[in-house]
Amino acid sequence: MSNRRTVAVRLRGKEYRVRSDEDEETLQRVARYLDETLSKVEEKTGTVDTLDAALLTALNLAREIVAIREGRRPGGSGAVETDRLRSLIELAESGLDSPPAAH
């Protein structure tokens, strides 16, 4: 039997309702981490387009997941992390068909 429940989380000031088997505390922690990562990406890139920021954030988080799955430690010192993030951002932006629109 499933223990699915609906939990309200906030991302970028907007409430989303998520159905999950996870407990509310875990979902809130995940949402905070995502929101903080979105903020960092927006701050470092100056990205104002919501979709662009979300895609760059997804790319950054996917990099962390891949590193963990491969048994490597994601991240590193601040300078190294900034360089990695910048190169990932440049790679993602090079795949954009048009300049980001302001929202």
C-alpha positions in Angstrom: 0.0 0.0 0.0 1.3 3.4 -1.0 1.9 6.2 1.6 1.6 8.9 -1.0 0.8 12.3 0.4 0.6 15.8 -1.0 3.1 18.3 0.3 3.3 22.0 -0.4 6.8 23.3 -1.2 8.0 26.8 -2.3 10.3 27.4 -5.2 11.2 30.9 -6.3 8.3 32.3 -4.1 5.7 30.1 -5.8 3.9 27.2 -4.0 3.9 23.8 -5.7 2.0 20.7 -4.5 4.0 17.5 -4.7 2.7 14.0 -4.4 5.3 11.7 -2.9 6.0 8.7 -0.7 8.8 10.8 1.0 8.1 12.4 4.3 7.4 16.2 4.4 10.6 17.1 6.0 12.7 15.4 3.3 10.6 17.1 0.5 11.0 20.5 2.2 14.8 19.9 2.5 15.0 19.0 -1.2 12.9 22.0 -2.2 15.2 24.3 -0.2 18.3 22.8 -1.8 16.8 23.3 -5.3 15.7 26.9 -4.5 19.1 27.7 -3.2 20.8 26.2 -6.2 18.4 28.2 -8.5 19.4 31.4 -6.7 23.1 30.7 -7.1 22.8 30.0 -10.8 20.7 33.2 -11.3 23.2 35.2 -9.3 26.3 33.8 -11.0 24.9 34.1 -14.5 22.7 37.1 -14.3 20.0 34.9 -16.0 16.5 36.3 -15.7 14.7 33.8 -17.9 13.1 31.2 -15.6 13.4 28.4 -18.1 17.1 29.1 -18.7 17.8 29.3 -15.0 15.9 26.0 -14.4 17.8 24.2 -17.2 21.2 25.5 -16.0 20.3 24.4 -12.5 19.2 21.0 -13.7 22.5 20.7 -15.5 24.4 21.6 -12.4 22.5 19.1 -10.2 22.8 16.4 -12.8 26.6 16.9 -12.7 26.5 16.4 -9.0 24.4 13.2 -9.4 26.7 11.8 -12.0 29.8 12.5 -9.9 28.2 10.7 -6.9 27.2 7.7 -9.0 30.7 7.5 -10.4 32.1 7.5 -6.9 33.6 10.9 -7.1 33.1 13.8 -4.7 31.0 16.5 -6.4 32.3 20.1 -6.1 35.5 21.0 -4.6 37.0 24.3 -3.5 35.0 27.5 -4.3 37.3 28.5 -7.2 37.2 25.1 -8.8 33.4 25.0 -8.4 33.0 28.4 -10.0 35.1 27.4 -13.0 33.1 24.2 -13.4 29.9 26.0 -13.1 31.0 28.7 -15.6 32.0 26.0 -18.2 28.7 24.2 -17.7 26.8 27.4 -18.1 28.7 28.3 -21.3 28.0 24.8 -22.6 24.3 25.1 -21.8 24.0 28.6 -23.2 25.8 27.6 -26.4 22.9 25.2 -27.0 20.2 27.9 -26.8 18.6 28.8 -30.1 17.8 32.4 -29.1 18.8 35.0 -26.5 17.0 34.6 -23.2 13.8 36.7 -22.9 13.2 38.7 -19.7 10.3 37.5 -17.6 
